[in-house]
Amino acid sequence: MVEKIGFFTQQNNYNTIQNSGRTKRPEKITSGMSAEPSFTAKTSKIVSNNAVSAPAQNINLRTSLSTKEEKQMYSEVLSNLDRSGKKIMETLLKSGILLNNNSNDKSSVLDNLYKMITTPRAQGLNAKTMLRDTIATIAYPFLITQQFGDIPAEYRDAVIQANNEGKTNLLEIYKGKQDIDVLHSGTCVAASMEFKLANQQPAEFARFAQELSSPKMYVNKTIKMNNLADDTLSAIWLLNSFEIPWETKDLNTAVMQFAPDKNAIVRAIIQTTNKDNLERTPLDVLMQSTFMQIGSQQSYNTITDKRTGKFNQNDKGLIEFEKTFTESVVFDKNILSVTYQTVDENARLVGYETDLGTMKKHILSALNEHENVIIGYTQTDSNNIIVNGHEITIVGYKTDDKGKIIFLCNDTDDNVSKPIEYSEDYLLPKIHHAALPKHIVEDDMDIVPNWIEGLNMYKQMKNAA
């Protein structure tokens, strides 16, 4: 079934966060790739033995600077980088990524890097740091992590004050002081989307990075409303329900405004000056906060990693319906969240909506179309009760010597800056849902429109309240 939304909202928002009592991670094998950026990966595909992977889309592929303006921009960006950064820039140019312009406004990666270093950044952010993090992430998206950093002593009072702004209830103020130390992040959905954007659309990723770190701290995105719903009124219902600022451009086009929550800058500044190894970069903070805001109906708080919103009773992460909407608008594609596992009201895994062969066909079809596939997988106890869940991204596959598929995946919560590998026999039974293009699944499964599921969920939660 497609878009079976909200079955778990009353119990545990399993698909967004690893809790403090989490079960052991699935067994995995890191691929043979180096932990250092493999700068040819974007155009020659990520290859581990005979792996097939989804590279960035190549639009107007060019590998040399052709105009005086491009040469001037390139020289200016290089002047703000160290030796390592210059090497990355050279590789991005030779691979065709630097002049790639597959962005919403057709600006190239180079255009946005130049703006980043020659125009002001938001107060507290460092232009050279943002530039360095942006090119490193585009060159090797496996660097992306969802790990929150600690709050140094010199920042704690300011963070507590920002978190308690507007609060008058003493209990809320006290609790706010306890919530600022985030040990287990709920941003796996957002981090997976950040990875997918960097890996598949580097120019759009660079545009987001440039705009979100600018003084205005938002980015406009033009989308086709028929990528949200089959009719305009249903698309409008979705846009209004998620409370994102938007306006119509014509009958089938909307311009949306994406922004991180107001407290994102607090975390971003801390990570600018006090980032430790394996923690999020300031860029990660801004990207993930923005995607959390989109999905949570503008209710996310980066300081506490908590949200409210009308579709989710859990205060952590994003549920499947929210993830589907977010991915659809960020990538301007008709994305469906295909639910494969059948789960009862007690969160017990009781079966599957289709056979594993069909599931594998769907995922391989998407990968062969150069789509990264974000999936939600589950872990169960001895009674088949779902006790844990997480979102990861399938980026490619290979075939072993027995003819079995090995999936190459990215996990933003494993502290491993490499692809990891799961066998089909292990991973497929654990997949609860997968985000896939509509045309891949519509002949195999009954499709329930996203807006209908969202409306039903809204009514149920309103009645429960």
C-alpha positions in Angstrom: 0.0 0.0 0.0 1.2 3.5 -0.7 1.0 6.2 2.1 -0.3 4.2 5.0 0.3 7.1 7.3 0.4 7.4 11.0 0.0 3.9 12.2 2.5 4.4 14.8 1.9 7.9 16.0 0.2 6.8 19.3 3.1 4.6 20.3 6.6 5.4 19.1 7.7 7.5 16.2 10.0 4.6 15.3 11.2 5.8 12.0 12.9 9.0 13.0 15.2 8.5 16.0 17.3 6.0 17.8 16.3 6.2 21.5 18.6 6.0 24.5 17.7 2.4 25.1 18.2 1.5 21.4 18.9 -1.9 20.2 22.1 -2.9 18.5 22.6 -1.6 15.0 22.1 -4.0 12.1 25.2 -5.9 11.2 26.9 -4.1 8.3 30.0 -4.1 6.2 31.7 -0.8 5.3 32.6 -0.7 1.6 36.1 -0.7 0.4 36.0 3.0 -0.2 38.4 5.3 1.6 37.1 7.5 4.4 38.6 10.5 2.5 36.7 12.1 -0.3 36.7 10.1 -3.5 36.5 13.1 -5.8 35.6 11.1 -9.0 32.6 9.4 -7.3 30.0 11.9 -8.6 30.5 11.4 -12.3 32.1 7.9 -12.5 29.6 6.5 -10.0 30.3 5.2 -6.6 31.9 1.9 -7.3 32.7 -0.9 -4.9 33.7 -4.0 -6.9 30.8 -4.1 -9.5 28.5 -1.7 -7.7 25.9 0.4 -9.5 25.1 3.8 -7.9 23.1 6.9 -8.4 25.4 9.8 -9.3 24.6 13.4 -9.5 22.5 14.4 -12.5 24.7 16.0 -15.2 23.1 19.0 -16.8 25.1 21.0 -19.3 28.3 19.0 -18.3 31.3 21.3 -18.7 34.8 20.7 -17.3 36.6 23.9 -18.2 36.0 27.6 -17.5 34.9 29.3 -20.7 34.2 32.9 -19.8 36.1 35.7 -18.2 33.4 35.9 -15.5 33.8 32.2 -14.6 37.5 32.5 -14.4 37.3 35.5 -12.1 34.8 33.7 -9.8 36.9 30.6 -9.7 40.0 32.6 -8.8 38.2 34.5 -6.1 36.9 31.3 -4.5 40.3 29.7 -4.7 41.9 32.7 -2.9 39.7 31.8 0.2 40.7 28.2 0.4 43.7 26.3 1.7 45.7 23.7 -0.3 43.2 20.9 0.4 40.2 23.1 -0.6 41.9 24.1 -3.8 42.4 20.5 -4.7 38.7 19.8 -4.1 37.8 22.7 -6.3 40.1 21.5 -9.1 38.5 18.0 -8.9 34.9 19.5 -8.9 35.8 21.4 -12.0 37.4 18.4 -13.8 34.4 16.2 -12.9 31.8 18.6 -14.3 30.2 19.3 -10.9 31.5 22.9 -10.4 29.7 24.2 -13.5 26.7 22.0 -13.1 23.5 24.2 -13.0 20.8 21.7 -12.1 19.3 24.1 -9.6 15.9 25.7 -9.3 17.1 29.0 -10.7 19.7 27.5 -13.1 22.6 28.9 -11.0 25.7 26.8 -11.0 27.7 25.4 -8.1 30.4 28.0 -8.9 27.8 30.8 -9.0 26.7 30.0 -5.4 30.2 29.4 -4.0 31.2 32.9 -5.4 28.2 34.5 -3.7 28.9 32.7 -0.5 32.4 34.2 -0.2 31.7 37.7 -1.7 28.4 38.6 0.0 27.6 38.9 3.7 26.7 35.8 5.8 24.2 35.7 8.7 25.6 37.2 11.8 27.9 34.8 13.6 28.6 32.6 10.6 31.9 32.5 8.9 32.0 32.7 5.1 35.2 30.6 4.7 33.9 27.9 7.0 30.6 27.7 5.0 32.6 27.6 1.8 34.9 24.8 3.0 32.0 22.7 4.4 29.9 23.2 1.2 32.6 22.0 -1.2 33.6 19.1 1.0 30.0 18.0 1.3 29.4 18.2 -2.4 32.6 16.3 -3.1 31.8 13.6 -0.6 28.3 13.6 0.9 29.1 10.7 3.2 30.5 13.3 5.5 27.0 14.4 6.5 26.0 13.5 10.0 23.0 14.1 12.3 25.1 14.2 15.5 24.4 17.3 17.6 27.4 18.9 19.3 27.8 19.7 22.9 27.1 23.1 24.3 30.3 24.7 25.7 30.0 26.4 29.1 30.4 29.9 27.6 27.3 29.4 25.5 25.0 27.7 27.9 23.4 30.8 29.4 22.7 32.3 26.0 21.3 29.0 24.7 19.0 28.6 27.7 17.8 32.2 27.3 17.0 31.6 23.6 15.2 28.4 24.4 13.1 30.0 27.1 12.2 33.1 25.2 8.5 33.8 25.6 7.9 31.2 28.2 6.3 32.1 31.5 5.5 28.8 33.1 8.2 27.9 35.6 8.0 24.2 34.9 8.5 24.8 31.2 11.5 27.0 31.9 13.0 24.4 34.1 12.4 21.6 31.6 13.8 23.8 28.9 17.1 23.9 30.7 17.2 20.1 30.7 16.3 19.7 27.1 19.2 21.7 25.5 21.7 18.7 25.7 20.6 16.6 22.8 22.1 13.1 23.1 20.1 11.3 20.4 19.2 13.3 17.3 15.8 12.9 15.6 17.0 14.4 12.3 17.7 11.2 10.4 15.0 12.0 7.8 16.3 15.6 7.4 20.0 14.4 7.2 19.0 11.8 4.6 17.4 14.5 2.5 20.5 16.6 2.9 22.6 13.7 1.7 20.3 13.1 -1.3 20.4 16.8 -2.3 24.2 17.0 -2.2 24.6 13.7 -4.0 22.0 14.1 -6.7 21.7 17.9 -7.2 24.9 19.6 -6.2 24.0 23.0 -7.7 20.7 23.1 -5.8 22.6 22.0 -2.7 25.0 24.9 -3.1 22.1 27.3 -3.7 20.4 26.2 -0.5 23.8 26.5 1.4 24.3 30.0 0.0 20.8 31.3 0.7 20.3 29.7 4.1 23.6 31.1 5.4 22.9 34.6 4.1 21.5 37.3 6.3 17.9 36.6 5.1 18.3 32.9 6.0 15.7 31.5 3.6 15.6 30.1 0.1 12.8 30.3 -2.4 11.8 27.1 -4.3 9.5 27.0 -7.3 7.5 23.7 -7.6 4.9 22.2 -9.7 1.7 21.6 -7.7 0.9 18.4 -9.6 4.0 16.9 -8.0 2.0 17.2 -4.7 -1.4 16.1 -5.8 -3.4 15.3 -8.9 -5.5 18.4 -8.6 -4.7 22.0 -7.6 -7.2 22.2 -4.7 -5.6 19.2 -3.0 -2.1 20.6 -3.5 -3.3 23.8 -1.9 -4.7 21.9 1.0 -1.3 20.3 1.6 0.7 23.6 1.3 -1.6 25.3 3.7 -1.6 22.4 6.1 2.2 22.4 6.3 2.1 26.2 7.0 5.0 27.1 4.7 4.9 30.6 3.2 4.0 30.3 -0.4 2.3 32.0 -3.3 1.0 30.9 -6.7 2.9 31.7 -9.8 0.3 30.3 -12.1 -2.3 27.5 -12.0 0.2 24.8 -11.5 3.2 26.6 -10.0 3.9 27.7 -6.5 6.8 29.5 -5.0 7.6 28.4 -1.5 9.9 29.8 1.1 12.1 27.4 3.1 13.9 28.5 6.2 15.4 27.0 9.4 13.7 27.7 12.7 14.8 30.8 14.6 17.1 28.9 16.9 19.0 27.2 14.2 21.5 30.1 14.1 22.3 29.4 17.8 23.5 25.8 17.0 25.2 26.9 13.8 27.3 29.5 15.6 28.3 27.0 18.2 29.3 24.5 15.5 31.3 27.3 13.7 33.5 27.9 16.7 33.4 24.6 18.7 32.8 21.7 16.2 34.3 18.5 17.4 35.1 15.4 15.2 32.0 13.5 14.0 29.7 16.4 14.9 27.5 18.4 12.5 28.9 21.3 10.6 27.1 24.7 10.6 25.9 23.7 7.2 24.4 20.5 8.4 22.6 22.5 11.2 21.0 24.9 8.7 20.0 22.2 6.2 18.6 19.8 8.7 16.7 22.5 10.6 15.2 23.7 7.3 13.9 20.2 6.4 12.6 19.6 9.9 10.7 22.9 9.7 9.2 22.0 6.4 8.0 18.6 7.6 6.9 19.6 11.1 4.5 22.4 10.0 7.0 25.1 11.1 7.2 23.8 14.7 10.7 22.6 15.1 13.2 23.9 17.7 16.8 23.2 16.9 18.0 23.8 20.4 16.0 20.9 21.9 15.5 18.9 18.7 11.8 18.8 19.4 8.7 19.7 17.4 5.0 20.0 17.8 2.7 20.2 14.7 -0.7 18.8 13.8 0.2 15.4 12.3 2.5 13.9 14.9 1.9 13.4 18.6 5.5 12.4 19.1 7.9 15.4 19.8 10.8 13.9 17.9 11.5 13.5 14.2 9.2 13.3 11.3 6.6 10.6 10.5 6.2 9.1 7.1 3.5 11.5 5.8 5.6 14.5 6.8 8.7 13.0 5.2 6.9 12.4 1.9 5.7 16.0 1.7 9.1 17.3 2.5 10.9 15.2 0.0 8.3 16.1 -2.7 8.7 19.9 -2.3 12.5 19.9 -1.8 13.1 17.8 -5.0 10.0 19.0 -6.9 9.1 15.4 -7.8 6.0 13.2 -7.4 7.4 11.1 -4.6 5.4 8.4 -2.9 6.1 6.8 0.4 5.4 3.1 -0.3 4.6 1.2 2.9 5.8 -2.4 2.6 5.3 -3.7 6.2 1.9 -4.5 7.7 1.8 -3.5 11.3 -1.1 -3.9 13.7 -2.4 -1.5 16.4 0.1 -2.8 18.9 3.1 -2.1 16.7 3.5 -5.7 15.8 4.9 -6.6 12.4 2.4 -9.1 11.0 3.2 -9.3 7.3 4.0 -7.4 4.1 1.9 -5.5 1.6 3.7 -7.1 -1.3 6.3 -9.8 -1.8 10.0 -9.1 -1.3 10.7 -9.6 -5.0 8.4 -6.7 -5.9 10.0 -4.6 -3.2 13.4 -5.3 -4.7 12.2 -4.5 -8.2 10.9 -1.1 -7.1 14.2 -0.2 -5.4 16.4 -1.4 -8.2 14.3 0.4 -10.8 14.7 3.7 -8.9 18.5 3.2 -8.5 18.8 2.4 -12.2 17.1 5.8 -12.9 19.9 7.4 -10.8 17.6 8.0 -7.8 18.8 7.7 -4.2 16.1 5.9 -2.2 15.4 7.0 1.4 14.0 4.1 3.4 12.7 3.6 6.9 13.7 0.3 8.4 12.6 -1.4 11.6 14.0 -3.7 14.3 11.7 -6.0 16.2 11.9 -7.9 19.5 11.3 -11.7 19.9 7.5 -11.1 19.7 7.8 -9.2 16.4 7.0 -5.9 18.2 8.8 -2.9 16.5 11.2 -1.5 19.1 13.3 0.7 16.9 13.4 2.4 13.5 15.7 4.6 11.5 16.0 6.3 8.1 18.9 5.6 5.8 19.5 6.1 2.1 20.2 3.4 -0.5 22.7 4.8 -3.0 23.6 1.9 -5.1 23.9 -1.9 -5.4 26.1 -4.7 -6.6 25.8 -8.4 -7.1 27.8 -11.0 -5.0 29.2 -14.2 -6.4 26.0 -16.0 -5.6 23.9 -13.6 -7.6 22.4 -11.9 -4.5 22.0 -8.1 -4.4 24.2 -6.1 -1.9 22.8 -2.7 -1.3 25.2 0.3 -0.7 23.7 2.6 1.9 24.4 5.8 3.7 23.6 6.1 7.4 23.9 9.6 8.9 23.9 8.2 12.5 26.6 5.6 12.5 29.7 7.8 12.9 31.1 6.1 9.7 31.9 8.5 6.8 31.7 5.7 4.2 29.0 3.7 2.4 27.8 0.6 4.2 26.6 -2.6 2.7 23.5 -4.8 3.5 22.6 -8.0 1.8 19.1 -8.2 0.3 18.2 -11.1 2.5 19.0 -9.0 5.6 17.7 -5.5 4.5 14.5 -6.1 2.5 12.5 -7.8 5.3 13.3 -4.8 7.6 12.1 -2.1 5.2 8.9 -0.5 6.4 8.7 2.2 3.7 10.6 3.6 0.8 10.3 6.9 -1.0 9.9 6.2 -4.7 8.8 7.9 -7.9 5.1 7.3 -8.6 5.6 5.7 -12.0 7.7 2.9 -10.5 5.0 1.6 -8.1 1.7 2.6 -9.6 1.2 -0.6 -11.6 1.9 -2.9 -8.7 0.2 -1.3 -5.7 -3.0 0.6 -4.9 -2.2 4.3 -4.5 -3.9 6.4 -1.9 -3.4 10.1 -2.5 -1.2 11.9 0.0 -3.7 14.6 0.8 -6.4 12.1 1.6 -4.2 10.4 4.1 -3.1 13.7 5.6 -6.7 14.9 5.9 -7.7 11.6 7.6 -4.8 11.9 10.0 -5.6 15.5 10.8 -9.2 14.6 11.6 -8.2 11.7 13.8 -5.7 13.8 15.8 -8.2 16.6 16.1 -10.8 14.3 17.5 -8.3 12.7 19.9 -7.4 16.1 21.2 
